[in-house]
Amino acid sequence: MSSAEWKSSPRAFRTSGFELLDPRVKIEEETLPTYTPEKYYPVRQGEIFNERYQTLAKVGYGVTSTVWLARDLCESTYVILKIYVSGQGREHELNVYTHIDCIETDHPGKKFVRKLFDHFYVDKCGLRHLCLVHQPLGVNTSDFLRLRNGRRVTLESMKSIIRQLLGALDFLHSVAGLIHTDIQLNNLLLPTPSPAALSAFEEQELHRPAPRKILGDRTIYTTSHLPAGDGLPLLSDLGEARFGDEDHSESIMPDYYRAPEVILKSNWDYKVDIWSVAMVAWDLVSPNTIIEGKVIDGIFDDGAHIAELVALLGPPPPEFLKKMDMSWVFWDESGNWKNLVPLPDRMFEKLVVNIQGEDVEGLLGWLRRALQWDPADRPTALELLMDPWLMKGLKLRKRPEDKPHDD
């Protein structure tokens, strides 16, 4: 596509006047334990990809990619570019989106899952990088809460967020046959900011560029935070999604969010997402984490994690222990706790003191319904969505559902 077909002209970015960081100090993706510079595409601010997408600002990074806000010069709109590191097996997320796009459905939950607009490949130094073009969404919910100085949302606001999340999950589970496996605050993104807000963000990058460090063959940019869109967060990042018609026992989920069957290295299914939803709901309303966690030599301690779950949920049912490959480590043949790790004094009733809203007891009942030891005892996404406590008050509202920041 020639530049004559562009609806908007590329922007010229400053080559000086920005803060230069000490090149000896690791930042951003460099701090990740698996970081290999050669595998990351050395994106430059203002670079044009696929003859149409101009990068404006880095807005995220991870072990598999860097993420950039870009302008689609052909449509004169904003998009997000997820530029994967090189290597085998990087097409998984693309395959998941291709599967979703082929589904014709009127299920309302589909529109609550982030959309993929396009994809392409870019080659550099003999290495190939997959680039996904996503709809531009706002700040993630974790950053949103940080911008509020850690102030959590009310129970009513949380209910609105979780209802939408469960709608998205019901689509993924019952229609698309997909398990997300990575539901967390970082993967719930607020809706697309207004065009005016994105334009202001672009101008800021032009006139007050983000700090960066310049190395011999690449520049490492610091992340700029996108503005918050108006409304409820959408579910994003399907890079770790799995197809539900296959057997799974691999390690998934962030350490803190892991379901018991994952900690105990056994088979798992759709119900790991139900566990994650309950954990996310708690993190939205409480400044106190459910799991304190203990890290030894950089590794999350499974024994301490399981001990906390026993303290919070009570002992697991014998049927569950019989199905778990690693249960013998912590329980004897009669299902008694071996006390390899002392049980902490940890109770939900002591953790709810800072939650804002009415009917905290109703919240605890809903959480306990989802946080069942045995996945078979957990409700489906639709069953959890239709829970009387979660639905309470919905029909009585005379205005749109609460936004995350309407407290």
Secondary structure, 3 states (H helix, E strand, C coil): CCHHHCCCCCCCCCCCCCCECCCCCCCHHHHCCCCCHHHCCCCCCCCEECCCEEEEEEEEECCCEEEEEEEECCCCEEEEEEEECCCCCCCHHHHHHHHHHCCCCCCHHHHHECCEEEEEEEEECCEEEEEEEECCCCCEHHHHHHHCCCCCCCHHHHHHHHHHHHHHHHHHHHHCCEECCCCCHHHEECCCCCHHHHHHHHHHHHHCCCCEEECCCCEEECCCCCCCCCCCCEECCCCCCEECCCCCCCCCCCHHHCCHHHHCCCCCCCHHHHHHHHHHHHHHHCCCCCCCCCEECCEECHHHHHHHHHHHHCCCCHHHHHHCCCHHHCECCCCCECCCCCCCCCCHHHHHHHCCCCCHHHHHHHHHHHCCCCHHHCCCHHHHHCCHHHHCCCCCCCCCCCCCCCC
